[in-house]
Amino acid sequence: MHPLVRDLYKRVITVGKDYPGGMELVRRKAKAWFRENTEISGELEIRRAVARGRWYVKNELTAVIQLKKYRTIKARYTPP
């Protein structure tokens, strides 16, 4: 496995710890995403796929986690 790909997988798992669906959901989705791209072999293609994955982790996963935290805080401090 390419070191960049391994690093991306670790990032997904680390960020996924706070994901609303749970760690098992994140792990299943990550494995599916990585298996879709098993045929990629060129260095440039790998770097592009890793960059896309990092963007997804940075923007999409963290946004969902922040939304979950916001909703939790709002539910705690908003009167019923």
All heavy atoms as an XYZ file, in Angstrom:
669
protein
N       0.847     -1.173      0.000
C       0.000      0.000      0.000
C       0.897      1.241      0.000
O       1.890      1.301      0.704
C      -0.899     -0.006      1.230
C      -1.825      1.180      1.286
S      -2.836      1.312      2.778
C      -3.975      0.004      2.517
N       0.525      2.197     -0.790
C       1.271      3.445     -0.902
C       1.193      4.197      0.432
O       0.138      4.238      1.063
C       0.679      4.288     -2.034
C       1.577      5.365     -2.502
N       1.705      6.555     -1.840
C       2.407      5.434     -3.566
C       2.556      7.329     -2.481
N       3.005      6.651     -3.547
N       2.275      4.821      0.873
C       2.265      5.529      2.159
C       1.238      6.657      2.233
O       0.648      6.889      3.292
C       3.681      6.089      2.278
C       4.513      5.281      1.368
C       3.613      4.773      0.290
N       0.999      7.345      1.126
C      -0.008      8.411      1.135
C      -1.409      7.851      1.343
O      -2.235      8.448      2.029
C       0.045      9.200     -0.180
C       1.269     10.073     -0.402
C       1.227     10.670     -1.804
C       1.346     11.160      0.638
N      -1.661      6.705      0.758
C      -2.965      6.060      0.896
C      -3.158      5.603      2.341
O      -4.228      5.779      2.932
C      -3.105      4.880     -0.081
C      -4.407      4.146      0.124
C      -2.981      5.370     -1.514
N      -2.131      5.045      2.923
C      -2.196      4.601      4.313
C      -2.454      5.791      5.240
O      -3.256      5.714      6.170
C      -0.895      3.900      4.703
C      -0.946      3.226      6.043
C       0.338      2.484      6.390
N       0.757      1.578      5.342
C       1.913      1.678      4.674
N       2.748      2.658      4.949
N       2.227      0.820      3.744
N      -1.770      6.904      4.976
C      -1.969      8.111      5.780
C      -3.399      8.629      5.652
O      -4.010      9.035      6.642
C      -0.977      9.192      5.342
C      -1.143     10.472      6.130
O      -0.984     10.427      7.368
O      -1.431     11.514      5.506
N      -3.941      8.590      4.447
C      -5.320      9.029      4.242
C      -6.297      8.146      5.008
O      -7.233      8.636      5.632
C      -5.671      9.036      2.755
C      -7.099      9.432      2.404
C      -7.393     10.859      2.866
C      -7.330      9.290      0.915
N      -6.071      6.841      4.982
C      -6.946      5.916      5.715
C      -6.894      6.218      7.218
O      -7.922      6.244      7.886
C      -6.541      4.468      5.449
C      -7.467      3.474      6.081
C      -8.724      3.229      5.537
C      -7.115      2.783      7.225
C      -9.594      2.320      6.119
C      -7.970      1.883      7.815
C      -9.210      1.654      7.255
O     -10.064      0.763      7.843
N      -5.706      6.498      7.735
C      -5.580      6.843      9.151
C      -6.324      8.126      9.471
O      -6.957      8.252     10.524
C      -4.107      6.986      9.534
C      -3.374      5.682      9.609
C      -1.920      5.902      9.980
C      -1.144      4.615     10.001
N       0.275      4.843     10.339
N      -6.268      9.101      8.563
C      -6.995     10.359      8.776
C      -8.493     10.128      8.812
O      -9.204     10.695      9.643
C      -6.679     11.358      7.665
C      -5.328     11.968      7.745
C      -5.104     12.886      6.563
N      -3.721     13.283      6.475
C      -3.334     14.552      6.342
N      -4.215     15.504      6.275
N      -2.061     14.834      6.274
N      -8.975      9.305      7.895
C     -10.415      9.012      7.846
C     -10.856      8.346      9.147
O     -11.877      8.709      9.732
C     -10.754      8.115      6.632
C     -12.168      7.593      6.727
C     -10.545      8.870      5.342
N     -10.090      7.390      9.619
C     -10.436      6.691     10.851
C     -10.368      7.640     12.042
O     -11.248      7.613     12.922
C      -9.512      5.470     11.055
C      -9.724      4.457      9.935
C      -9.738      4.837     12.409
C     -11.144      3.929      9.818
N      -9.360      8.496     12.089
C      -9.227      9.436     13.203
C     -10.394     10.416     13.244
O     -10.978     10.651     14.307
C      -7.897     10.214     13.092
O      -6.824      9.275     13.059
C      -7.716     11.142     14.260
N     -10.734     10.976     12.108
C     -11.852     11.927     12.057
C     -13.172     11.200     12.287
O     -14.089     11.741     12.892
C     -11.853     12.671     10.701
C     -13.109     13.491     10.526
C     -10.642     13.566     10.597
N     -13.256      9.959     11.850
C     -14.494      9.200     11.957
C     -14.883      8.815     13.359
O     -16.003      8.350     13.592
N     -14.004      8.997     14.332
C     -14.333      8.641     15.710
C     -15.516      9.438     16.235
O     -16.272      8.950     17.065
C     -13.119      8.854     16.614
C     -12.027      7.845     16.371
C     -10.832      8.103     17.253
C      -9.719      7.112     16.934
N      -8.511      7.392     17.699
N     -15.683     10.675     15.767
C     -16.783     11.522     16.218
C     -17.946     11.558     15.237
O     -18.881     12.325     15.413
C     -16.287     12.959     16.434
C     -15.328     13.067     17.590
O     -15.462     12.260     18.537
O     -14.449     13.941     17.558
N     -17.891     10.760     14.186
C     -18.929     10.776     13.156
C     -20.257     10.295     13.734
O     -20.280      9.345     14.521
C     -18.501      9.898     11.978
C     -19.270     10.144     10.716
C     -19.043     11.276      9.957
C     -20.242      9.251     10.289
C     -19.741     11.513      8.786
C     -20.948      9.475      9.122
C     -20.694     10.610      8.376
O     -21.402     10.838      7.230
N     -21.367     10.917     13.384
C     -22.665     10.564     13.965
C     -23.098      9.118     13.733
O     -23.754      8.535     14.580
C     -23.642     11.511     13.265
C     -22.830     12.626     12.756
C     -21.464     12.084     12.510
N     -22.726      8.519     12.645
C     -23.150      7.152     12.359
C     -22.363      6.093     13.099
O     -22.724      4.925     13.090
N     -21.276      6.487     13.716
C     -20.449      5.546     14.451
C     -19.223      5.126     13.669
O     -19.132      5.303     12.458
N     -18.314      4.544     14.384
C     -17.042      4.154     13.802
C     -17.195      3.032     12.778
O     -16.504      3.017     11.763
C     -16.101      3.722     14.929
C     -14.721      3.483     14.490
S     -14.047      5.031     13.877
C     -12.370      4.597     13.755
N     -18.098      2.109     13.025
C     -18.284      0.988     12.108
C     -18.771      1.476     10.741
O     -18.327      0.986      9.699
C     -19.268     -0.019     12.694
C     -19.393     -1.283     11.895
C     -18.075     -2.024     11.741
O     -17.269     -2.024     12.676
O     -17.852     -2.589     10.645
N     -19.666      2.451     10.725
C     -20.155      3.018      9.465
C     -19.018      3.681      8.692
O     -18.880      3.478      7.482
C     -21.271      4.022      9.729
C     -21.807      4.763      8.511
C     -22.562      3.797      7.606
C     -22.694      5.906      8.941
N     -18.209      4.448      9.380
C     -17.086      5.130      8.728
C     -16.101      4.111      8.172
O     -15.615      4.244      7.050
C     -16.376      6.084      9.721
C     -15.101      6.645      9.123
C     -17.312      7.200     10.122
N     -15.829      3.062      8.926
C     -14.893      2.046      8.475
C     -15.409      1.335      7.220
O     -14.669      1.112      6.268
C     -14.645      1.040      9.594
C     -13.524      0.090      9.287
C     -13.152     -0.761     10.478
N     -12.376      0.058     11.410
C     -12.611      0.127     12.715
N     -13.578     -0.558     13.262
N     -11.869      0.881     13.477
N     -16.711      1.008      7.215
C     -17.283      0.348      6.031
C     -17.224      1.243      4.812
O     -16.874      0.814      3.711
C     -18.729     -0.071      6.304
C     -18.845     -1.425      6.974
C     -20.267     -1.863      7.058
N     -20.901     -1.041      8.096
C     -22.149     -0.608      8.070
N     -22.932     -0.921      7.081
N     -22.643      0.113      9.037
N     -17.595      2.532      4.988
C     -17.562      3.469      3.864
C     -16.140      3.678      3.359
O     -15.904      3.731      2.149
C     -18.157      4.814      4.283
C     -19.651      4.826      4.341
C     -20.141      6.237      4.606
C     -21.643      6.322      4.564
N     -22.110      7.716      4.736
N     -15.193      3.794      4.282
C     -13.800      4.010      3.885
C     -13.279      2.819      3.085
O     -12.618      2.997      2.059
C     -12.932      4.250      5.118
N     -13.584      1.625      3.537
C     -13.132      0.446      2.797
C     -13.747      0.410      1.408
O     -13.077      0.067      0.430
C     -13.490     -0.826      3.564
C     -12.580     -1.082      4.728
C     -12.905     -2.394      5.394
C     -11.978     -2.640      6.566
N     -12.229     -3.937      7.211
N     -15.016      0.782      1.303
C     -15.665      0.801     -0.011
C     -15.014      1.840     -0.919
O     -14.762      1.578     -2.105
C     -17.150      1.088      0.143
N     -14.714      3.027     -0.387
C     -14.067      4.078     -1.182
C     -12.688      3.633     -1.659
O     -12.307      3.868     -2.802
C     -13.913      5.360     -0.377
C     -15.192      6.032     -0.017
C     -16.369      6.000     -0.711
C     -15.423      6.834      1.129
N     -17.316      6.738     -0.054
C     -16.761      7.269      1.085
C     -14.640      7.234      2.205
C     -17.318      8.073      2.055
C     -15.201      8.043      3.170
C     -16.517      8.451      3.086
N     -11.939      3.007     -0.767
C     -10.595      2.588     -1.131
C     -10.623      1.434     -2.126
O      -9.760      1.344     -2.993
C      -9.791      2.214      0.118
C      -9.283      3.424      0.865
C     -10.032      4.020      1.854
C      -8.056      3.967      0.549
C      -9.577      5.135      2.530
C      -7.580      5.087      1.221
C      -8.347      5.675      2.210
N     -11.575      0.550     -2.008
C     -11.659     -0.573     -2.945
C     -12.094     -0.130     -4.339
O     -11.781     -0.794     -5.326
C     -12.608     -1.633     -2.404
C     -11.982     -2.395     -1.270
C     -12.826     -3.537     -0.822
N     -12.159     -4.229      0.275
C     -12.767     -4.731      1.309
N     -14.085     -4.662      1.394
N     -12.102     -5.328      2.264
N     -12.829      0.982     -4.430
C     -13.210      1.510     -5.744
C     -11.983      1.931     -6.545
O     -12.003      1.906     -7.766
C     -14.133      2.716     -5.589
C     -15.529      2.386     -5.149
C     -16.362      3.645     -4.943
O     -15.866      4.758     -5.216
O     -17.498      3.504     -4.488
N     -10.938      2.328     -5.857
C      -9.756      2.879     -6.516
C      -8.560      1.945     -6.487
O      -7.416      2.388     -6.573
C      -9.373      4.210     -5.858
C     -10.447      5.246     -6.062
O     -10.979      5.393     -7.143
N     -10.794      5.958     -5.006
N      -8.784      0.651     -6.402
C      -7.657     -0.279     -6.343
C      -6.901     -0.376     -7.666
O      -5.721     -0.739     -7.672
C      -8.134     -1.688     -5.943
O      -9.153     -2.102     -6.847
C      -8.627     -1.721     -4.529
N      -7.534     -0.037     -8.774
C      -6.873     -0.156    -10.072
C      -5.929      1.005    -10.361
O      -5.171      0.960    -11.325
C      -7.915     -0.274    -11.186
C      -8.666      1.001    -11.505
C      -9.803      1.313    -10.518
O     -10.161      0.465     -9.709
O     -10.316      2.441    -10.580
N      -5.937      2.041     -9.552
C      -5.048      3.186     -9.759
C      -3.617      2.761     -9.453
O      -3.332      2.207     -8.397
C      -5.461      4.369     -8.858
C      -6.840      4.889     -9.276
C      -4.432      5.483     -8.944
C      -7.355      5.992     -8.399
N      -2.719      3.050    -10.392
C      -1.345      2.603    -10.191
C      -0.315      3.711    -10.403
O       0.760      3.665     -9.829
C      -1.031      1.431    -11.119
O      -1.181      1.836    -12.462
N      -0.617      4.697    -11.224
C       0.349      5.761    -11.497
C       0.509      6.697    -10.313
O      -0.424      6.940     -9.556
N       1.700      7.209    -10.139
C       1.991      8.101     -9.014
C       1.121      9.354     -9.047
O       0.585      9.772     -8.022
C       3.482      8.482     -9.037
C       3.929      9.306     -7.865
C       3.957      8.533     -6.560
O       4.121      7.307     -6.597
O       3.807      9.167     -5.511
N       0.944      9.929    -10.218
C       0.126     11.138    -10.340
C      -1.332     10.839    -10.027
O      -1.996     11.621     -9.328
C       0.255     11.715    -11.756
C      -0.475     13.030    -12.016
C       0.040     14.115    -11.076
C      -0.306     13.447    -13.450
N      -1.837      9.721    -10.494
C      -3.221      9.338    -10.218
C      -3.431      9.100     -8.725
O      -4.471      9.487     -8.163
C      -3.591      8.080    -10.993
C      -3.652      8.269    -12.486
C      -3.951      6.961    -13.200
O      -4.328      5.984    -12.533
O      -3.788      6.923    -14.420
N      -2.453      8.471     -8.082
C      -2.563      8.220     -6.642
C      -2.596      9.531     -5.883
O      -3.412      9.728     -4.977
C      -1.393      7.329     -6.157
C      -1.563      5.915     -6.698
C      -1.325      7.304     -4.633
C      -0.391      4.997     -6.418
N      -1.730     10.451     -6.272
C      -1.699     11.760     -5.587
C      -3.014     12.519     -5.773
O      -3.500     13.164     -4.846
C      -0.528     12.592     -6.084
C       0.803     12.054     -5.611
C       1.931     13.018     -5.928
N       3.194     12.471     -5.521
C       3.716     12.609     -4.298
N       3.037     13.280     -3.392
N       4.876     12.084     -4.000
N      -3.600     12.450     -6.965
C      -4.880     13.115     -7.199
C      -5.994     12.495     -6.358
O      -6.819     13.191     -5.777
C      -5.256     13.041     -8.674
C      -4.492     13.994     -9.521
C      -4.966     13.952    -10.946
N      -4.165     14.846    -11.776
C      -4.040     14.740    -13.065
N      -4.659     13.767    -13.718
N      -3.303     15.589    -13.748
N      -6.018     11.170     -6.294
C      -7.045     10.480     -5.504
C      -6.876     10.786     -4.021
O      -7.866     11.005     -3.309
C      -6.972      8.981     -5.757
N      -5.634     10.837     -3.544
C      -5.380     11.159     -2.139
C      -5.779     12.605     -1.850
O      -6.358     12.892     -0.792
C      -3.902     10.901     -1.780
C      -3.541     11.494     -0.434
C      -3.623      9.406     -1.787
N      -5.497     13.511     -2.773
C      -5.896     14.914     -2.585
C      -7.411     15.035     -2.507
O      -7.946     15.779     -1.669
C      -5.352     15.769     -3.723
N      -8.118     14.291     -3.351
C      -9.580     14.279     -3.300
C     -10.077     13.734     -1.968
O     -11.003     14.266     -1.356
C     -10.111     13.435     -4.455
C     -11.439     13.838     -4.950
C     -11.840     13.095     -6.217
N     -10.706     12.601     -6.992
C     -10.578     11.353     -7.416
N     -11.506     10.468     -7.173
N      -9.525     10.980     -8.116
N      -9.429     12.682     -1.497
C      -9.802     12.091     -0.215
C      -9.536     13.021      0.949
O     -10.348     13.128      1.874
N      -8.401     13.711      0.920
C      -8.101     14.677      1.987
C      -9.101     15.815      1.990
O      -9.508     16.291      3.047
C      -6.691     15.219      1.823
C      -5.633     14.248      2.244
C      -4.267     14.868      2.166
N      -3.267     13.911      2.614
C      -1.978     14.084      2.449
N      -1.533     15.162      1.852
N      -1.140     13.173      2.882
N      -9.495     16.269      0.800
C     -10.508     17.323      0.723
C     -11.814     16.835      1.347
O     -12.457     17.566      2.091
C     -10.760     17.706     -0.737
C     -11.817     18.742     -0.869
C     -11.654     20.093     -0.812
C     -13.228     18.514     -1.036
N     -12.870     20.713     -0.945
C     -13.852     19.772     -1.079
C     -13.999     17.374     -1.148
C     -15.221     19.910     -1.233
C     -15.362     17.511     -1.305
C     -15.962     18.765     -1.342
N     -12.190     15.598      1.058
C     -13.419     15.045      1.603
C     -13.357     14.972      3.118
O     -14.314     15.333      3.805
C     -13.688     13.653      1.016
C     -15.041     13.124      1.381
C     -16.177     13.536      0.707
C     -15.198     12.231      2.430
C     -17.422     13.064      1.049
C     -16.437     11.755      2.785
C     -17.548     12.175      2.094
O     -18.786     11.720      2.450
N     -12.231     14.530      3.648
C     -12.083     14.448      5.106
C     -12.148     15.832      5.720
O     -12.847     16.058      6.711
C     -10.758     13.753      5.485
C     -10.445     13.931      6.964
C     -10.810     12.289      5.134
N     -11.439     16.769      5.113
C     -11.358     18.122      5.671
C     -12.700     18.839      5.624
O     -13.084     19.506      6.586
C     -10.314     18.931      4.898
C     -10.113     20.327      5.400
C      -9.069     21.048      4.577
C      -8.916     22.486      5.008
N      -8.048     23.228      4.115
N     -13.409     18.718      4.524
C     -14.628     19.505      4.348
C     -15.904     18.765      4.708
O     -16.732     19.284      5.443
C     -14.716     20.007      2.906
C     -13.613     20.990      2.602
O     -13.266     21.800      3.432
N     -13.039     20.891      1.428
N     -16.080     17.585      4.203
C     -17.348     16.891      4.365
C     -17.490     16.227      5.734
O     -18.467     16.451      6.434
C     -17.528     15.855      3.255
C     -17.570     16.451      1.871
C     -18.779     17.339      1.635
O     -19.859     17.017      2.158
O     -18.627     18.347      0.945
N     -16.533     15.399      6.102
C     -16.645     14.679      7.375
C     -16.631     15.633      8.559
O     -17.440     15.495      9.481
C     -15.526     13.654      7.519
C     -15.606     12.430      6.615
C     -14.407     11.530      6.846
C     -16.880     11.657      6.842
N     -15.722     16.597      8.547
C     -15.661     17.523      9.677
C     -16.903     18.402      9.739
O     -17.337     18.763     10.828
C     -14.393     18.387      9.620
O     -14.301     19.024      8.352
C     -13.157     17.566      9.881
N     -17.496     18.722      8.600
C     -18.727     19.521      8.605
C     -19.870     18.760      9.252
O     -20.636     19.322     10.043
C     -19.098     19.925      7.184
N     -19.985     17.473      8.958
C     -21.041     16.664      9.565
C     -20.824     16.547     11.068
O     -21.766     16.630     11.858
C     -21.100     15.267      8.902
C     -22.019     14.340      9.656
C     -21.549     15.401      7.464
N     -19.571     16.382     11.480
C     -19.261     16.279     12.909
C     -19.571     17.587     13.620
O     -20.152     17.592     14.713
C     -17.785     15.875     13.091
C     -17.587     14.443     12.611
C     -17.355     16.015     14.540
C     -16.147     14.037     12.468
N     -19.213     18.715     13.010
C     -19.505     20.008     13.620
C     -21.000     20.240     13.721
O     -21.490     20.800     14.711
C     -18.849     21.130     12.822
C     -17.353     21.177     12.995
C     -16.694     22.215     12.103
O     -17.333     22.783     11.216
N     -15.417     22.453     12.332
N     -21.744     19.825     12.718
C     -23.198     19.956     12.759
C     -23.783     19.121     13.892
O     -24.668     19.573     14.620
C     -23.803     19.533     11.424
C     -25.323     19.641     11.310
C     -25.763     21.090     11.448
C     -25.783     19.067      9.990
N     -23.275     17.923     14.073
C     -23.733     17.062     15.166
C     -23.466     17.720     16.513
O     -24.338     17.756     17.392
C     -23.031     15.717     15.101
C     -23.349     14.809     16.263
C     -22.416     13.629     16.317
C     -22.473     12.968     17.672
N     -21.359     12.113     17.933
N     -22.275     18.266     16.693
C     -21.924     18.927     17.953
C     -22.795     20.158     18.185
O     -23.245     20.406     19.306
C     -20.446     19.304     17.960
C     -19.528     18.112     18.073
C     -18.075     18.526     18.056
C     -17.159     17.319     18.157
N     -15.740     17.713     18.127
N     -23.036     20.935     17.122
C     -23.886     22.113     17.240
C     -25.295     21.732     17.672
O     -25.878     22.366     18.563
C     -23.930     22.852     15.899
C     -24.981     23.926     15.847
C     -24.793     25.137     16.489
C     -26.172     23.718     15.163
C     -25.763     26.125     16.452
C     -27.144     24.692     15.115
C     -26.942     25.892     15.762
O     -27.911     26.856     15.728
N     -25.852     20.705     17.056
C     -27.201     20.274     17.407
C     -27.269     19.776     18.849
O     -28.253     20.013     19.549
C     -27.683     19.191     16.459
C     -28.012     19.726     15.103
C     -28.480     18.627     14.175
N     -28.858     19.165     12.879
C     -29.047     18.435     11.809
N     -28.896     17.128     11.869
N     -29.389     18.996     10.668
N     -26.222     19.097     19.293
C     -26.189     18.610     20.669
C     -26.150     19.768     21.653
O     -26.902     19.785     22.636
C     -24.960     17.705     20.880
O     -25.005     16.640     19.946
C     -24.915     17.152     22.286
N     -25.306     20.737     21.400
C     -25.206     21.894     22.286
C     -26.509     22.688     22.276
O     -26.996     23.121     23.323
C     -24.015     22.781     21.889
C     -22.710     22.063     22.219
C     -24.073     24.128     22.580
C     -21.470     22.756     21.700
N     -27.082     22.872     21.107
C     -28.332     23.615     21.004
C     -29.447     22.903     21.770
O     -30.245     23.548     22.452
C     -28.730     23.779     19.549
C     -29.915     24.682     19.345
C     -30.182     24.943     17.885
C     -31.386     25.834     17.754
N     -31.685     26.139     16.378
N     -29.490     21.579     21.681
C     -30.524     20.824     22.402
C     -30.329     20.928     23.911
O     -31.314     20.948     24.670
C     -30.486     19.360     21.969
N     -29.101     20.998     24.369
C     -28.848     21.092     25.802
C     -29.248     22.433     26.380
O     -29.763     22.502     27.487
C     -27.356     20.889     26.088
C     -26.937     19.468     26.029
C     -25.490     19.332     26.449
N     -25.013     18.012     26.120
C     -23.756     17.692     25.943
N     -22.826     18.620     26.065
N     -23.406     16.470     25.644
N     -28.991     23.503     25.661
C     -29.160     24.838     26.225
C     -30.397     25.578     25.752
O     -30.641     26.686     26.178
C     -27.914     25.684     25.941
C     -26.699     25.126     26.635
C     -25.707     24.479     25.920
C     -26.574     25.211     28.002
C     -24.594     23.968     26.554
C     -25.478     24.696     28.663
C     -24.497     24.055     27.919
O     -23.397     23.534     28.556
N     -31.177     24.973     24.885
C     -32.412     25.598     24.434
C     -33.556     25.105     25.324
O     -33.712     23.910     25.518
C     -32.713     25.239     22.979
O     -31.590     25.593     22.178
C     -33.931     25.981     22.463
N     -34.338     26.027     25.863
C     -35.459     25.573     26.707
C     -36.493     24.803     25.876
O     -36.726     25.142     24.719
C     -36.057     26.860     27.256
C     -35.455     27.967     26.479
C     -34.245     27.451     25.776
N     -37.102     23.789     26.471
C     -38.081     22.968     25.709
C     -39.338     23.679     25.350
O     -39.783     24.645     25.693
C     -38.384     21.821     26.649
C     -37.774     22.126     27.955
C     -36.883     23.317     27.795
